[in-house]
Amino acid sequence: MAPRLQLEKAAWRWAETVRPEEVSQEHIETAYRIWLEPCIRGVCRRNCKGNPNCLVGIGEHIWLGEIDENSFHNIDDPNCERRKKNSFVGLTNLGATCYVNTFLQVWFLNLELRQALYLCPSTCNDYVMGDRIQEEKDYEPQTICEHLQYLFALLQNSNRRYIDPSGFVKALGLDTGQQQDAQEFSKLFMSLLEDTLSKQKNPDVRNIVQQQFCGEYAYVTVCNQCGRESKLLSKFYELELNIQGHKQLTDCISEFLKEEKLEGDNRYFCENCQSKQNATRKIRLLSLPCTLNLQLMRFVFDRQTGHKKKLNTYIGFSEILDMEPYVEHKEPSKSQTRKPKCGKGTHCSRNAYMLVYRLQTQEKPNTIVQVPAFLQELVDRDNSKFEEWCIEMAEMRKQSVDKGKAKHEEVKELYQRLPAGAEPYEFVSLEWLQKWLDESTPTKPIDNHACLCSHDKLHPDKISIMKRISEYAADIFYSRYGGGPRLTVKALCKECVVERCRVLRLKNQLNEDYKTVNNLLKATVKGSDGFWVGKSSLRSWRQLALEQLDEQDGDVDQSNGKMNGNTLNKDESKEERKEEEEELNFNEDILCPHGELCISENERRLVSKEAWSKLQQYFPKAPEFPSYRECCSQCKILEREGEENEALHKMIANEQKTSLPNLFQDKNRPCLSNWPEGTEVLYIVSQFFVEEWRKFVRKPTRCSPVSSVGNSALLCPHGGLMFTFASMTKEDSKLIALIWPSEWQMIQKLFVVDHVIKITRTEVGDVSPSETQYISEPKLCPECREGLLCQQQRDLREYTQATIYVHKVVDNKKVMKDSVPELNVSSSETEEDKEEAKPDGEKDPDFNQSNGGTKRQKITHQNYVAYQKQVIRRSMRHRKVRGEKALLVSANQTLKELKIQIMHAFSVAPFDQNLSIDGKILSDDCATLGTLGVIPESVILLKADEPIADYAAMDDVMQVCMPEEGFKGTGLLGH
């Protein structure tokens, strides 16, 4: 099959010699590629999208020939979920709960433990009516024992291949997505179970954990001087065996029981000798439990990294473990000195972390454990639900198979009748045909709207995604699935074909004209015969002409919508087209805002009359500017005015700088906390006004003059002052600027002042020394002042995505380390540069920068609060120094979550972090940062607990991802 581009050329080759008015029906059918031969199955390997007659490779291969019934459905055989005869029942892994499932199976196989749990009385009386369970209620175990009862009953008599332990896991509060330490889980759960069963009256139930899992050993210390032996008895539920340096389980047990010498500083105080003496210490096994748990210590904790490390050492062990040589008897025997026998069935593993051995006895074990009637009825109910589900799944499979067979017959019948040949035909989208042949999705109604042109006929450019089928097949499709519009031979659009013919002829001519214009542009234009053309337009005129021709061709490669619905809004398409036309208009790049020739000659070029004539053929509506045309007179005036304004701004800035030199240079400024001698009155303006004024004086050509002093931002809506004298000497001092009386006189001459604010110092009393009093005009508004303080406190406690800084401290000194780039918040950018980044036209609430000198009205309380927030952010911004690390936090974030962020930034585990702020220790992990007093720009000190000793280098070590918190917060710890 010919490539798609070659098909495109072949379909329109006739347009090179045929004028638009000479287009015939034969030319139209050629453009729609009806002349192409249909492809043959076996010869054509994939669908030819350029050929509307190719019906090969559209998904028909899965329907032709014999089909396996299983391909008609995606439902597994429900019998695969059924428990096989004489097999055990499995447990579903809920994510990372394999360690839970492992121990559940081990405990289930302990018949004595299972029998004891079955004997526990149930507390769920709400589900029981007489001796039977209420059918309308689902059983929900209330205690850990009841969960184990129900799970063990299901594991024993369920018909399912596996059961779901999510109720048990949820009751313990375990995180199903977090892998936990299996050994720690075993310890904690056994402790919890033992505590729970201790309340039972039946001794066989109350003592079952100790009877099955509890052994006894003694710590034995022998004095080397007098031979006195002291024993400390202790119970154990598992033996923790070190595996480093060992290859066999017996070697690990021997190391666990080996003697330890107590010498030097570690000598033993002997009560018989009444002094410290050299001694030996070892562990003696006194009795073993019925079920012996041996924990292989594969995981060790590295405090330096905050991670657990796993030892992948191979350990060999046998199915039968001879513990006789390790146990101390009451009359000594030879068995204590002999080596243990190696049992048959030896295994070797580098992953096993716990081994469970069952005590062998001469008595025949009881292998039958009867499930109580109450639990058996629950199991029977679950089995009934399972059988119902199996029947339902089987029925669904049957329905899918029957539906698939019917579709198979339909496809085999219709596919043979799809090719149109010489009979009447219609067009259907390729996408719909593929979905019809797709067994996984239901067939929707036919939607051909996406293939229509602006004349509501088949667009010639959409023929590559359409297929020509017989009218017979089309009738069946529309009768069964509906949809439309139907695209018969009358849907071939003559208007589009004629327009395409015209455009192709113009495009061929464009290539020649492009070369001609390039040659004409090389010549120098003399006299006044030339025309002004934008340089940008000249660089892209050929592309502009092509795009314009494509638009005239009926939005080539554009679609009226998407296949099978979701058509585009026509109004939106017209709007987008209008915007594109505005952007692509030729020679409008030299238009000024008034529609005349721009004054900048760098943006335009003079071309000859011949070149302009060629260009005008493609852009007849382009603005025309002969060489003698004058530039825009209004732009010239504005240019002159702009130059004059710049000169005026420089003059104003120079005059104000000369009039207020100390205010500009921030020198010799008055201070309220150290009132200047000989001065009775000081005036107040907003610090924001001073900063904006200084900005203008520094760069008068880039900023507008400051024309007014907006002191209303310092007043409340009632006209009262918002600051106390004490606050203006401390925290609010950054919001105000103090003005000398001589400077105030000059400010009143240079600016429009909306409100006068001043502080007067007076002496009160006749006795010497007299009391000094400071009076403000206007006076303080206590109510609004209190409201402002409350609002500021709320803002500091309700922030989101604010920046705080963390210092790591060692020996009370800050450690200077490179900060984390992705967590940095740079403060190197000056406030002035940030303020200058404001968009043009944005005005501040406290003063007016316009040329008009009108006074502003009093600012509203809401605007004042907004202004105060802006000033607070500026005044409290912390300058991050080198070595600090900036973190983004929110007020509702907990201290625990902050510690995790700090862990990523400093590689310090949460439990090794000691945090403080302003001398206050932060210790409550559940408290939010807002309640702990952490506000934006705060600096938190971090002191890390250093590791006491490093672990020795380990061979074949694998690191586990994150520091773990174990089972904190779960039901295993009694929460």
Residue pairs with C-beta under 8 A, 6 or more apart in sequence:
1 39
1 44
1 48
1 50
1 51
1 54
2 10
2 50
3 50
4 49
4 50
4 464
7 33
7 36
7 50
7 51
8 50
11 30
11 31
11 32
11 33
12 31
12 500
12 501
12 504
14 27
14 30
15 27
15 500
15 501
15 504
15 505
16 504
16 505
16 508
18 27
18 501
19 501
19 505
20 498
20 499
20 501
20 502
20 505
21 498
23 494
23 497
23 498
23 501
27 497
27 501
28 492
28 494
28 497
29 35
29 492
31 460
31 497
31 500
32 52
32 458
32 460
32 463
32 492
33 50
33 51
33 52
33 53
33 463
34 52
34 53
34 468
36 51
36 52
36 53
36 54
37 53
38 51
38 53
38 54
38 55
38 419
39 48
39 51
39 53
39 54
39 55
39 56
40 56
41 56
44 54
44 56
44 57
45 56
45 57
46 56
46 57
47 54
47 55
47 56
47 57
47 58
47 430
48 54
48 56
49 430
49 464
49 465
50 464
52 427
52 463
52 466
52 467
52 468
53 419
53 420
53 467
53 468
54 467
55 415
55 418
55 419
55 433
55 467
55 469
58 430
58 433
58 434
58 437
58 467
59 433
59 434
59 437
59 438
60 411
60 415
60 437
62 71
62 437
62 439
63 407
63 408
63 411
63 412
63 415
63 437
64 411
64 412
64 415
67 404
67 408
69 401
69 404
69 405
71 404
71 439
72 400
72 401
72 403
72 404
72 405
72 439
73 396
73 397
73 400
73 401
73 404
74 440
75 393
75 396
75 397
75 400
77 397
78 389
78 390
78 393
78 394
79 390
80 161
81 160
81 161
81 162
81 386
81 390
82 159
82 160
82 161
82 390
83 89
83 158
83 159
83 160
83 161
84 161
88 105
88 155
89 154
89 155
89 156
89 158
89 160
89 161
89 162
89 163
90 161
90 162
90 163
91 101
91 104
91 105
91 155
91 162
91 163
91 164
91 165
92 101
92 162
92 163
92 164
92 165
92 166
93 101
94 164
94 165
94 166
94 169
94 176
95 176
95 177
96 175
96 176
96 177
96 178
96 179
96 180
97 165
97 169
97 174
97 176
99 179
99 180
99 181
99 182
99 185
100 165
100 168
100 169
100 174
100 185
101 165
102 182
103 182
103 185
103 186
103 189
104 151
104 155
104 165
104 168
105 155
106 356
107 113
107 114
107 148
108 114
108 151
108 152
108 155
108 156
110 212
110 291
111 365
111 366
111 367
111 369
112 208
112 211
112 212
112 290
113 208
113 209
113 212
114 152
114 156
114 369
115 369
116 197
116 204
116 205
116 208
117 145
117 148
117 149
117 152
117 205
117 208
118 149
118 152
118 153
118 369
118 370
118 371
118 372
118 375
119 202
119 204
119 205
120 145
120 146
120 149
120 197
120 200
120 205
122 128
122 146
122 149
122 374
123 142
123 143
123 146
124 139
124 140
124 141
124 142
124 146
126 137
127 133
127 134
127 137
127 139
128 134
128 374
131 373
132 377
133 139
133 374
133 377
133 378
133 381
135 381
139 150
139 378
139 381
140 167
141 147
141 149
141 150
141 167
141 171
143 196
144 171
144 172
144 192
144 193
144 196
144 971
145 193
145 196
145 197
147 167
147 168
147 171
148 168
148 193
149 375
150 167
150 375
150 378
151 163
151 165
151 168
153 371
153 372
153 375
153 376
153 378
153 379
154 160
154 163
154 379
154 382
155 163
156 369
156 371
156 379
157 371
157 376
157 379
157 383
158 379
158 382
158 383
158 386
159 383
159 386
159 387
160 382
160 383
160 386
166 176
169 176
171 971
172 189
172 970
172 971
172 972
173 969
173 970
173 971
173 972
173 975
174 180
174 967
174 970
178 964
180 964
180 966
180 967
181 299
181 308
181 964
181 966
182 353
182 354
183 238
183 240
183 295
183 299
183 353
183 354
184 966
184 967
185 967
185 972
186 238
186 293
186 295
186 354
187 237
187 238
188 967
188 972
188 973
189 972
190 209
190 213
190 237
192 971
192 972
192 974
193 209
194 209
194 210
197 205
197 206
197 208
197 209
198 206
199 206
200 206
210 235
211 289
211 290
212 289
212 290
212 291
213 237
213 238
213 289
213 290
213 291
213 293
214 235
214 236
214 237
214 289
215 235
215 236
215 237
215 285
215 286
215 287
215 288
215 289
215 292
216 233
216 234
216 235
216 236
216 285
216 286
216 287
217 233
217 234
217 236
217 283
217 284
217 285
217 286
218 231
218 232
218 233
218 234
218 283
218 284
218 286
219 231
219 232
219 234
219 281
219 283
220 229
220 230
220 231
220 281
220 282
220 283
220 284
221 229
221 230
221 262
221 268
221 279
221 280
221 281
222 228
222 229
222 279
222 280
222 281
223 229
223 268
223 270
223 272
223 273
223 277
223 279
224 277
224 278
224 279
224 280
225 270
225 273
225 277
225 278
226 270
226 272
226 273
226 277
228 270
228 271
228 272
228 273
230 271
231 284
233 286
237 289
237 293
238 293
238 294
238 295
238 354
239 253
239 256
239 292
239 293
239 294
239 295
240 256
240 295
240 297
241 249
241 252
241 253
241 255
241 256
241 294
241 295
241 296
241 297
242 252
242 255
242 256
242 297
243 252
243 296
243 297
243 298
243 311
243 313
243 315
244 311
244 313
244 954
246 252
246 255
246 313
246 315
247 313
247 314
247 315
247 316
248 315
248 316
248 317
249 294
249 315
249 316
249 317
249 318
249 321
249 355
250 340
250 342
252 296
252 315
253 294
253 326
256 283
257 282
257 283
257 284
257 285
257 326
258 282
259 280
259 281
259 282
260 280
260 281
260 282
261 278
261 279
261 280
262 268
262 278
262 279
262 280
262 281
263 278
267 276
267 277
267 278
267 279
268 276
268 277
268 278
268 279
268 281
269 275
269 276
269 277
270 276
270 277
270 279
284 328
285 323
285 326
285 327
285 328
286 327
286 328
287 327
288 323
288 327
288 359
289 359
290 358
290 359
291 356
291 357
291 358
291 359
292 321
292 323
292 356
292 357
292 358
292 359
293 354
293 355
293 356
294 354
294 355
294 356
294 357
295 353
295 354
296 315
296 352
296 353
296 354
296 355
297 311
298 310
298 311
298 312
298 313
298 351
298 353
299 308
299 309
299 310
299 311
299 353
299 960
300 308
300 309
300 311
300 951
300 954
301 307
301 308
301 309
302 308
302 309
302 947
302 951
303 909
303 912
303 947
303 948
304 947
304 950
304 951
305 907
305 959
306 903
306 907
306 908
306 909
306 912
306 963
307 959
307 960
307 961
307 962
307 963
308 960
308 964
309 951
309 954
309 957
309 958
309 959
309 960
310 957
310 958
310 959
310 960
311 954
311 956
311 957
312 350
312 351
312 956
312 957
312 958
313 350
313 956
314 348
314 349
314 350
315 348
315 349
315 350
315 352
316 346
316 347
316 348
317 346
317 347
317 348
317 349
317 352
317 355
318 342
318 343
318 344
318 345
318 346
318 347
319 343
319 344
319 345
319 346
319 347
320 343
320 344
320 345
320 360
321 340
321 343
321 357
322 340
322 341
322 342
322 343
323 340
324 335
324 340
325 335
325 336
325 337
325 338
325 339
325 340
326 340
328 336
329 335
329 336
371 379
404 439
407 439
411 437
414 473
414 476
414 477
417 470
417 472
417 473
418 467
418 469
418 470
418 473
419 469
419 470
420 468
420 469
420 470
420 471
421 470
423 470
423 471
423 472
424 470
424 471
424 488
424 489
425 468
425 469
425 470
425 471
425 474
425 488
425 489
426 468
426 469
426 470
426 471
426 474
426 486
426 487
426 488
427 448
427 451
427 458
427 466
427 467
427 468
427 469
427 487
427 491
428 446
428 448
428 466
428 467
428 469
428 474
428 477
428 487
429 446
429 447
429 448
429 450
429 451
429 465
429 466
429 467
429 563
429 564
430 465
430 466
430 467
431 465
431 563
431 564
432 444
432 446
432 447
432 563
432 564
433 467
435 441
435 443
435 444
435 564
436 443
436 477
436 481
443 481
444 481
444 483
444 564
444 565
445 481
445 482
445 483
445 564
446 477
446 478
446 481
446 482
446 483
446 484
447 483
447 484
447 563
447 564
447 565
448 483
448 484
448 485
448 486
448 487
449 485
449 560
449 561
449 567
450 462
450 559
450 560
450 561
450 562
450 563
450 564
450 567
451 458
451 459
451 462
451 465
451 466
451 487
452 458
452 459
452 485
452 560
453 459
453 460
453 493
453 495
453 496
453 554
453 560
454 554
454 555
455 493
455 495
455 496
456 485
457 487
457 491
457 492
457 493
457 495
457 496
458 466
458 487
458 491
458 492
458 493
459 493
459 496
459 554
460 493
460 496
460 497
460 500
461 556
461 557
462 559
465 563
466 487
471 488
474 486
478 484
478 486
485 491
496 553
496 554
499 552
499 553
499 554
500 553
500 554
503 549
503 550
503 552
503 553
506 549
507 546
507 549
510 542
510 545
510 546
510 549
510 618
513 614
513 617
513 618
514 542
516 614
517 541
517 611
517 614
517 615
520 607
520 608
520 610
520 611
520 614
521 538
521 607
521 611
523 608
525 606
525 607
525 608
525 627
528 626
528 627
528 628
529 608
529 609
529 627
530 606
530 607
530 608
530 609
530 612
530 626
530 627
531 606
531 607
531 608
531 609
531 612
531 624
531 625
531 626
531 627
532 590
532 597
532 604
532 605
532 606
532 625
532 626
532 627
532 629
533 587
533 590
533 604
533 605
533 606
533 607
533 612
533 615
534 587
534 588
534 589
534 590
534 603
534 604
534 605
535 589
535 603
535 604
535 605
536 589
536 603
537 544
537 586
537 587
537 588
537 589
537 590
538 605
538 607
541 586
541 615
541 618
541 619
544 584
544 586
544 618
544 619
545 618
545 619
547 584
548 584
548 618
548 619
550 556
550 557
551 577
551 580
551 581
555 577
558 573
559 568
560 567
560 568
560 570
560 573
561 567
561 568
562 568
585 621
585 622
586 615
586 618
586 619
586 622
587 619
587 622
587 623
587 624
587 625
588 622
588 623
589 603
590 597
590 598
590 603
590 604
590 623
590 625
591 597
591 598
591 623
592 598
592 599
592 631
592 632
592 634
592 635
593 635
594 632
594 634
594 635
596 631
596 632
596 633
596 634
596 635
597 604
597 625
597 629
597 630
597 631
597 632
598 604
598 631
598 632
598 635
599 631
599 632
599 635
599 636
599 639
604 625
606 627
607 615
612 624
615 622
616 622
616 624
646 700
646 701
649 696
649 700
649 701
649 703
649 704
649 705
650 700
650 701
652 700
652 705
653 696
653 697
653 700
653 705
655 750
656 664
656 693
656 697
656 750
657 664
657 697
659 746
659 750
660 743
660 746
660 747
660 750
661 667
662 668
662 669
662 740
662 743
663 690
663 737
663 739
663 743
664 694
664 697
669 737
669 738
670 676
670 679
670 682
670 738
670 739
670 740
671 738
672 682
672 725
672 728
672 729
672 733
672 738
672 759
672 774
673 729
675 682
675 761
679 740
679 741
679 761
680 760
680 761
680 762
681 741
681 758
681 759
681 760
681 761
682 738
682 739
682 740
682 741
682 758
682 759
683 738
683 739
683 740
683 741
683 743
683 744
683 747
683 756
683 757
683 758
683 759
684 711
684 714
684 728
684 736
684 737
684 738
684 739
684 757
684 758
684 759
685 709
685 711
685 736
685 737
685 739
685 747
685 757
686 709
686 710
686 711
686 713
686 714
686 735
686 736
686 737
686 846
686 847
687 734
687 735
687 736
687 737
687 871
688 713
688 844
688 846
688 847
688 867
688 871
689 706
689 709
689 710
689 737
689 846
689 847
690 737
691 831
691 832
691 835
692 706
692 835
692 844
692 847
692 849
693 706
695 703
695 832
695 835
695 836
696 703
696 704
696 705
696 706
698 832
702 836
703 836
704 849
704 850
704 851
705 849
705 851
706 751
706 847
706 849
707 751
707 752
707 848
707 849
707 850
707 851
707 852
707 853
708 751
708 752
708 753
708 754
708 847
708 848
708 853
708 855
708 856
709 747
709 751
709 752
709 753
709 754
709 847
710 754
710 844
710 845
710 846
710 847
710 848
710 856
710 859
711 753
711 754
711 755
711 756
711 757
712 754
712 755
712 846
712 856
712 857
712 858
712 859
713 845
713 846
713 847
713 859
713 864
713 867
714 721
714 722
714 723
714 735
714 736
714 755
714 757
715 721
715 722
715 755
715 757
715 778
715 858
715 859
715 864
716 722
716 781
716 784
716 785
716 861
716 864
717 784
717 858
717 859
717 860
717 861
717 864
718 781
718 784
719 755
719 778
719 781
719 858
720 778
720 779
720 780
720 781
720 784
721 757
721 776
721 778
721 779
721 780
721 781
722 780
722 781
722 784
722 785
722 788
722 864
723 732
723 735
723 736
723 780
723 785
724 780
724 785
725 759
725 774
725 776
728 736
731 875
734 871
734 874
734 875
735 871
735 875
739 747
747 753
752 853
752 854
752 855
754 855
754 856
755 778
756 777
757 776
757 777
757 778
758 776
758 777
759 774
759 775
759 776
759 777
760 774
760 775
760 776
760 777
761 772
761 773
761 774
762 772
762 773
762 774
762 775
763 770
763 771
763 772
763 773
764 770
764 771
764 772
764 773
765 771
784 861
788 865
788 868
791 865
791 868
792 868
792 872
795 869
795 872
796 935
796 936
797 891
797 930
797 931
797 935
798 891
798 930
799 890
799 891
799 930
799 935
799 936
800 890
800 891
801 888
801 889
801 890
802 888
802 889
802 890
802 891
802 935
802 936
802 937
803 825
803 878
803 886
803 887
803 888
803 889
803 936
803 937
804 886
804 887
804 889
804 934
804 936
804 937
804 938
804 939
804 940
805 878
805 880
805 884
805 885
805 886
805 887
805 937
805 938
805 939
805 940
806 884
806 885
806 886
806 887
806 902
806 905
806 906
806 939
806 940
806 941
806 942
807 814
807 815
807 883
807 884
807 939
807 940
807 941
807 942
808 814
808 815
808 817
808 906
808 908
808 942
808 943
808 944
809 815
809 941
809 942
809 943
810 943
810 944
814 883
815 883
816 882
816 883
817 883
818 883
819 880
819 882
819 883
819 884
819 885
819 886
820 885
820 904
820 905
823 885
823 886
823 887
823 888
823 905
824 880
824 885
824 886
825 880
825 886
825 888
826 880
827 877
827 878
827 879
827 880
831 874
843 849
844 867
845 859
845 863
845 864
845 866
845 867
846 859
846 867
847 856
848 854
848 856
859 867
873 936
876 936
876 937
877 937
878 937
878 938
878 939
880 886
884 939
885 905
885 906
887 898
887 901
887 902
887 905
889 898
889 901
889 929
889 934
890 929
891 928
891 929
891 930
891 934
892 928
892 929
892 930
893 928
893 929
894 925
894 926
894 927
894 928
894 929
895 915
895 922
895 923
895 924
895 925
895 926
895 927
895 928
895 929
895 932
896 910
896 925
896 926
898 915
898 929
898 934
899 910
899 913
899 915
899 925
900 910
902 908
902 910
902 913
902 915
902 942
903 909
903 910
903 913
903 963
906 942
906 944
908 942
908 944
909 963
910 925
910 963
910 965
911 963
912 944
912 945
913 942
913 944
914 921
914 942
914 943
914 944
914 945
915 921
915 922
915 940
915 941
915 942
916 922
916 940
916 941
916 943
917 932
917 933
917 934
917 938
917 939
917 940
917 941
918 933
920 933
922 932
922 934
922 940
924 932
934 940
967 973
969 975
